Amino acid sequence: MHRHAIDRRTFLQSAAALATGAGAAGPAFAAPAPAALRIEEPYHGAVLNRRHGVQSAEGLKIPVRGLGPAAARVTVNGVPARREGDRFQADVVLRDKETDLVAVAEDQAGRQEARVRVAWDRYSEPRYRFSIDDNSFFLRDICQKNYASLFDCWYLQMLRELNRKYGAKFSVNIYYTTGDDFSLPQFSDRYRGEWRDNSGWLKLAFHAHADKPDRPYQDAPPEKLLADLDRVAEQIQRFAGPEAYAPPTVIHWGMTRPSALQPLATRGVKVLSGFFRLASGAYDVNYRWNDEVSEYLSRHDAWKDFDSGIVFSRIDIVCNNVPVDKTVPTLAPQIENPNTAEILDLFTHEQYFWPFYRNYIPDHPQRLDATLRWVTERGYKPVFFHEGFLGGRES
């Protein structure tokens, strides 16, 4: 797995060359080499919020921890660090949306410098995003049945009931085609008014050209991904209008070439969600990030790639995989950990709602209800990730 991602020991941790003096003692009496300076926490690209420090009108005070030569004087952004052996810690106040944390170590041997950049979610509050992938069957159903209203389709009616019950918002990620029997150009534009009137809680976004092949963009050139995205976006704008359109936040199978990220950002992509989980000895559904970034995301809500400007979000639950009685055991640990408690990324797939689908799940609607009820009762607010910063206020 190759990646243009940051190598923590080279790209992030820039170290000045150390001056060395000639000693009289032979090699047998040489002192051990001083520890290389590095910042261990926070991680480069960390998205920090009120749970990670002490927030006040002045800013967010966070601890910065790392390793450095035991005898060196270490400062972080000018703040003297406390030392314990080769470890250091300094409390630094974040005042901006993005901050470079610069650690400097100085001793008789010379000067070292290490740096990381972090993002501050200044106005963060508990929130959730609900994304539904692999959508195409409900559009085909509406087209073939020629309903008088979008909500004569039971699927959209179900989502509307969940919205009315919990205030839920849904990002519905769609395909261009289901195959020979339906594609988006066949969908009528006569429902534009309904799409517009419900766009405050219901958005349509690109997911892929079609369900198959699997992993369609894992090795595809960015031009292929963008062409498919543009075709779907054009159709959404045509039949639903700009109010109902949202930039994608999940690419089919969560895998793209690294070179696709900056082009995706030009299409308005601000957040991409994935699993970032280790399976069979490798991380997968991780947009091909390296193991270090993927491992970090497996334990945190979000991480920012500063090269593209895209924030990556870890999915907390896939409802079609989690029975109703397992919903709380799946979600409860997330809100007990400050690294995963602030933003819940909720997720499922459309096909499991339909009785004709080979893996139909009869209680799929109840799984969504259980998930939404639980997060709502705990004060989490529904958002769209493309609005503001991870769905929250930016300024």
C-alpha positions as CSV (number, residue, x, y, z in Angstrom):
1,M,0.0,0.0,0.0
2,H,1.7,3.2,-1.1
3,R,0.7,6.7,0.0
4,H,2.0,10.2,-0.3
5,A,1.1,10.5,3.4
6,I,3.4,12.0,6.0
7,D,6.2,9.9,7.3
8,R,6.3,10.8,11.0
9,R,10.0,10.5,11.4
10,T,11.0,12.3,8.2
11,F,8.4,14.8,6.9
12,L,6.8,15.8,10.3
13,Q,9.8,15.8,12.5
14,S,12.5,18.0,11.0
15,A,15.7,17.9,12.9
16,A,18.6,20.3,12.7
17,A,22.0,18.6,12.3
18,L,23.7,18.3,15.7
19,A,27.2,19.7,16.3
20,T,29.6,17.0,17.4
21,G,32.9,17.5,19.3
22,A,35.9,15.3,19.2
23,G,36.3,13.5,22.5
24,A,39.4,12.1,24.1
25,A,37.8,8.9,25.2
26,G,37.7,5.9,22.9
27,P,34.6,4.3,21.4
28,A,34.2,2.0,24.4
29,F,33.5,5.1,26.6
30,A,31.4,7.1,24.1
31,A,28.2,8.5,25.5
32,P,24.9,7.2,24.0
33,A,23.5,9.3,21.2
34,P,21.0,11.8,22.4
35,A,17.3,11.0,21.7
36,A,15.9,12.5,18.6
37,L,13.3,15.2,19.3
38,R,9.8,14.3,18.3
39,I,6.2,15.2,19.2
40,E,4.1,12.2,20.1
41,E,0.8,13.9,21.0
42,P,-1.1,15.4,19.4
43,Y,-0.6,13.6,16.2
44,H,0.0,15.5,13.0
45,G,-3.4,16.2,11.4
46,A,-5.3,15.7,14.7
47,V,-8.7,17.4,14.9
48,L,-9.0,18.7,18.4
49,N,-12.1,19.9,20.4
50,R,-13.1,20.9,23.9
51,R,-12.7,17.2,25.0
52,H,-9.0,17.3,24.4
53,G,-8.1,20.2,26.7
54,V,-9.4,23.2,28.6
55,Q,-11.4,25.6,26.4
56,S,-11.8,29.3,27.4
57,A,-12.3,32.6,25.7
58,E,-8.5,32.6,25.2
59,G,-8.5,29.4,23.3
60,L,-8.0,25.7,23.8
61,K,-5.2,24.7,26.2
62,I,-3.8,21.3,25.2
63,P,-0.9,19.2,26.5
64,V,1.9,18.6,23.9
65,R,4.0,15.5,24.8
66,G,7.0,14.0,23.2
67,L,10.6,12.7,23.5
68,G,13.9,14.6,23.4
69,P,17.4,14.6,24.8
70,A,17.2,14.4,28.5
71,A,19.7,17.2,29.2
72,A,18.2,19.6,26.6
73,R,16.0,22.6,27.3
74,V,12.8,22.0,25.4
75,T,10.1,24.6,24.5
76,V,6.9,24.2,22.5
77,N,5.8,27.4,20.7
78,G,8.0,29.3,23.2
79,V,6.5,27.6,26.3
80,P,9.1,25.9,28.5
81,A,8.4,22.1,28.7
82,R,8.4,20.1,31.9
83,R,11.0,17.2,31.7
84,E,11.0,13.7,33.1
85,G,14.0,11.8,31.7
86,D,13.8,12.0,27.9
87,R,10.1,12.9,28.0
88,F,8.7,16.4,27.8
89,Q,5.3,18.1,28.2
90,A,4.2,21.6,27.6
91,D,0.7,23.2,27.7
92,V,0.0,25.3,24.6
93,V,-3.1,27.4,23.8
94,L,-4.6,27.0,20.4
95,R,-6.1,30.2,19.1
96,D,-6.6,29.5,15.4
97,K,-8.4,27.0,13.2
98,E,-5.0,25.5,12.4
99,T,-1.8,25.7,14.4
100,D,1.8,24.5,13.9
101,L,3.2,23.1,17.1
102,V,6.9,23.6,17.1
103,A,9.1,21.9,19.7
104,V,12.7,23.1,20.0
105,A,15.4,21.3,22.0
106,E,18.8,23.1,22.7
107,D,21.8,21.8,24.6
108,Q,25.6,21.8,24.2
109,A,25.3,19.4,21.3
110,G,23.2,21.8,19.3
111,R,19.6,22.5,18.3
112,Q,16.7,20.2,17.2
113,E,13.3,21.1,16.0
114,A,10.1,19.0,15.5
115,R,6.7,20.1,14.4
116,V,3.2,18.9,13.8
117,R,0.1,20.8,12.6
118,V,-3.4,20.4,14.2
119,A,-6.9,21.6,13.5
120,W,-9.1,23.1,16.2
121,D,-12.9,22.5,16.1
122,R,-13.5,25.7,18.0
123,Y,-17.3,25.6,18.1
124,S,-17.7,21.8,18.4
125,E,-20.7,20.2,20.0
126,P,-22.0,16.6,20.1
127,R,-23.4,15.8,16.6
128,Y,-24.0,12.9,14.2
129,R,-24.2,12.4,10.5
130,F,-26.3,9.6,9.0
131,S,-25.2,8.4,5.6
132,I,-26.9,5.8,3.4
133,D,-24.8,4.2,0.7
134,D,-25.5,2.2,-2.5
135,N,-28.8,3.9,-3.3
136,S,-30.5,3.2,-6.6
137,F,-33.5,1.0,-6.0
138,F,-35.8,3.7,-4.5
139,L,-35.1,5.9,-7.5
140,R,-36.0,3.1,-9.9
141,D,-39.1,2.4,-7.9
142,I,-40.3,6.0,-8.1
143,C,-39.6,6.1,-11.8
144,Q,-41.3,2.8,-12.6
145,K,-44.4,3.4,-10.4
146,N,-44.7,7.1,-11.4
147,Y,-45.8,8.1,-8.0
148,A,-47.7,11.3,-7.4
149,S,-45.3,12.1,-4.6
150,L,-41.8,11.1,-3.7
151,F,-43.1,9.9,-0.4
152,D,-45.5,7.5,-1.9
153,C,-42.3,5.4,-2.1
154,W,-42.2,3.6,1.2
155,Y,-38.4,4.0,1.5
156,L,-38.5,7.8,1.4
157,Q,-41.6,7.8,3.6
158,M,-39.7,5.7,6.2
159,L,-36.9,8.3,6.2
160,R,-39.3,11.1,6.5
161,E,-40.9,9.4,9.5
162,L,-37.5,9.2,11.1
163,N,-36.9,12.8,10.4
164,R,-40.2,13.8,12.0
165,K,-39.6,11.6,15.0
166,Y,-35.9,12.4,15.7
167,G,-35.1,15.4,13.5
168,A,-32.7,13.1,11.6
169,K,-30.9,14.2,8.4
170,F,-29.9,11.8,5.7
171,S,-27.1,11.9,3.1
172,V,-28.4,9.5,0.4
173,N,-25.5,8.5,-1.8
174,I,-26.6,7.3,-5.2
175,Y,-25.5,5.4,-8.2
176,Y,-25.9,6.5,-11.8
177,T,-27.5,3.2,-12.8
178,T,-28.9,-0.1,-11.5
179,G,-28.1,-1.7,-14.9
180,D,-30.2,-2.2,-18.0
181,D,-33.5,-1.4,-16.2
182,F,-32.8,2.1,-14.9
183,S,-30.4,5.0,-15.0
184,L,-30.7,8.6,-13.7
185,P,-31.6,10.3,-17.0
186,Q,-34.9,8.4,-16.8
187,F,-35.8,10.0,-13.5
188,S,-38.4,12.8,-13.9
189,D,-37.8,16.3,-12.8
190,R,-41.4,16.8,-11.8
191,Y,-40.5,16.2,-8.1
192,R,-38.1,19.1,-7.9
193,G,-40.4,21.0,-5.6
194,E,-40.6,18.2,-3.1
195,W,-36.8,17.7,-3.2
196,R,-36.3,21.4,-2.6
197,D,-38.9,21.5,0.2
198,N,-37.2,18.6,2.0
199,S,-33.6,19.5,1.3
200,G,-33.1,20.7,4.9
201,W,-33.0,17.1,6.0
202,L,-32.6,15.0,2.8
203,K,-29.6,15.4,0.5
204,L,-28.5,13.4,-2.6
205,A,-24.8,12.8,-3.3
206,F,-22.6,10.8,-5.6
207,H,-21.5,7.4,-4.6
208,A,-20.4,5.5,-7.8
209,H,-21.5,4.9,-11.3
210,A,-22.9,1.5,-10.3
211,D,-22.7,-1.2,-7.6
212,K,-20.4,-3.3,-9.7
213,P,-17.5,-3.7,-10.0
214,D,-16.4,-3.7,-6.4
215,R,-13.8,-1.1,-5.5
216,P,-14.3,0.8,-8.8
217,Y,-12.0,3.7,-7.8
218,Q,-9.3,2.0,-5.8
219,D,-6.9,1.9,-8.8
220,A,-8.8,4.1,-11.3
221,P,-7.3,7.3,-12.5
222,P,-8.7,10.5,-10.9
223,E,-10.2,11.4,-14.3
224,K,-12.5,8.4,-14.2
225,L,-13.7,9.1,-10.7
226,L,-14.4,12.8,-11.5
227,A,-16.2,11.9,-14.7
228,D,-18.5,9.6,-12.8
229,L,-19.0,12.1,-10.1
230,D,-19.8,14.9,-12.5
231,R,-22.4,12.7,-14.4
232,V,-24.3,12.0,-11.2
233,A,-24.0,15.5,-9.9
234,E,-25.4,16.8,-13.2
235,Q,-28.4,14.5,-12.9
236,I,-29.1,15.4,-9.3
237,Q,-29.0,19.1,-10.2
238,R,-31.4,18.4,-13.1
239,F,-34.1,16.3,-11.4
240,A,-33.8,17.5,-7.8
241,G,-32.2,21.0,-8.0
242,P,-29.2,22.6,-6.3
243,E,-30.8,22.7,-2.8
244,A,-30.9,18.9,-2.7
245,Y,-27.4,18.3,-3.9
246,A,-24.4,17.6,-1.6
247,P,-20.8,16.9,-2.4
248,P,-19.9,13.2,-1.8
249,T,-18.7,12.2,1.7
250,V,-18.3,8.5,0.9
251,I,-16.8,7.0,-2.2
252,H,-17.9,3.5,-3.1
253,W,-15.8,1.0,-1.0
254,G,-13.9,3.9,0.6
255,M,-10.9,3.5,-1.7
256,T,-9.3,5.9,-4.1
257,R,-5.9,6.7,-5.5
258,P,-4.0,9.3,-3.4
259,S,-3.9,11.5,-6.5
260,A,-7.7,11.7,-6.5
261,L,-7.9,13.7,-3.2
262,Q,-7.0,17.2,-4.4
263,P,-9.3,16.9,-7.5
264,L,-12.1,15.7,-5.2
265,A,-11.6,18.8,-3.1
266,T,-12.1,20.9,-6.2
267,R,-15.6,19.3,-6.4
268,G,-16.5,20.5,-2.9
269,V,-15.5,17.4,-1.0
270,K,-14.6,18.4,2.5
271,V,-15.0,15.1,4.4
272,L,-14.6,11.4,3.5
273,S,-15.8,8.6,5.7
274,G,-14.3,5.1,6.0
275,F,-13.8,2.2,8.3
276,F,-10.0,2.4,8.9
277,R,-10.1,-1.0,10.5
278,L,-7.5,-3.8,10.5
279,A,-8.7,-6.9,8.9
280,S,-6.7,-10.0,7.8
281,G,-3.5,-8.2,8.6
282,A,-4.2,-5.0,6.6
283,Y,-6.2,-1.8,6.9
284,D,-9.0,-1.5,4.4
285,V,-11.8,1.0,3.4
286,N,-9.2,3.6,4.3
287,Y,-8.7,5.6,1.1
288,R,-5.3,3.9,0.8
289,W,-3.8,5.8,3.7
290,N,-0.7,4.2,5.3
291,D,-0.9,2.0,8.4
292,E,0.1,4.8,10.7
293,V,-2.7,7.2,9.7
294,S,-5.2,4.3,9.5
295,E,-4.3,3.1,13.0
296,Y,-4.7,6.6,14.3
297,L,-8.1,7.0,12.7
298,S,-9.2,3.6,14.0
299,R,-9.1,5.3,17.5
300,H,-10.2,8.9,16.7
301,D,-13.2,10.7,15.2
302,A,-11.3,12.5,12.5
303,W,-8.0,13.4,11.0
304,K,-7.1,16.1,8.5
305,D,-5.0,15.8,5.4
306,F,-3.6,19.3,5.0
307,D,-2.4,18.6,1.5
308,S,-5.9,18.3,0.1
309,G,-7.8,20.0,2.9
310,I,-10.0,16.9,3.3
311,V,-11.0,15.6,6.8
312,F,-11.3,11.9,7.1
313,S,-14.0,10.5,9.5
314,R,-14.2,7.1,11.1
315,I,-17.6,5.3,10.8
316,D,-19.0,4.3,14.2
317,I,-21.8,1.9,13.2
318,V,-23.1,0.2,10.1
319,C,-26.7,-0.5,10.9
320,N,-27.2,-3.3,8.4
321,N,-24.5,-5.2,10.3
322,V,-25.7,-4.5,13.8
323,P,-28.8,-6.1,15.3
324,V,-31.1,-3.9,17.4
325,D,-29.9,-5.5,20.6
326,K,-26.3,-4.7,19.7
327,T,-26.8,-1.1,18.9
328,V,-26.1,0.3,22.4
329,P,-23.1,-2.0,23.0
330,T,-21.7,-0.8,19.7
331,L,-22.2,2.9,20.3
332,A,-21.8,3.3,24.1
333,P,-18.0,2.8,24.2
334,Q,-17.7,5.6,21.6
335,I,-19.2,8.3,23.7
336,E,-17.1,7.3,26.8
337,N,-13.8,8.0,25.0
338,P,-12.9,11.7,24.4
339,N,-11.2,10.8,21.2
340,T,-14.4,9.3,19.7
341,A,-17.3,11.0,21.7
342,E,-17.9,14.3,19.9
343,I,-18.9,13.2,16.4
344,L,-20.8,10.0,15.6
345,D,-20.6,8.9,11.9
346,L,-23.7,6.6,11.4
347,F,-24.1,4.5,8.4
348,T,-26.1,1.9,6.5
349,H,-26.8,0.6,3.0
350,E,-30.0,0.9,1.0
351,Q,-30.2,-2.6,-0.6
352,Y,-30.9,-4.4,2.8
353,F,-34.3,-2.6,3.1
354,W,-35.7,-4.3,0.0
355,P,-37.5,-7.7,0.2
356,F,-36.3,-8.7,-3.2
357,Y,-32.6,-8.3,-2.2
358,R,-30.9,-11.6,-1.5
359,N,-29.7,-10.4,1.9
360,Y,-32.8,-8.5,2.9
361,I,-33.0,-7.5,6.6
362,P,-36.6,-7.3,7.7
363,D,-35.9,-5.2,10.8
364,H,-33.6,-2.8,9.0
365,P,-35.9,0.2,9.7
366,Q,-36.0,-0.8,13.4
367,R,-32.2,-0.8,13.5
368,L,-32.2,2.8,12.2
369,D,-34.8,3.8,14.8
370,A,-32.8,2.3,17.6
371,T,-29.7,4.1,16.6
372,L,-31.3,7.4,16.1
373,R,-33.3,7.2,19.3
374,W,-30.2,6.4,21.3
375,V,-28.0,9.3,19.9
376,T,-30.9,11.7,20.1
377,E,-31.6,10.9,23.8
378,R,-27.9,11.7,24.5
379,G,-28.1,15.1,23.0
380,Y,-26.4,14.5,19.6
381,K,-27.6,16.9,16.9
382,P,-28.0,15.8,13.2
383,V,-25.7,17.5,10.6
384,F,-24.4,17.3,7.1
385,F,-20.6,16.9,7.0
386,H,-20.3,19.2,4.0
387,E,-21.8,22.1,5.9
388,G,-19.4,24.1,8.2
389,F,-16.6,22.1,9.8
390,L,-17.7,18.4,10.0
391,G,-21.2,19.7,10.2
392,G,-20.5,22.2,13.0
393,R,-20.1,26.0,13.1
394,E,-16.9,27.3,11.6
395,S,-17.0,30.9,12.8
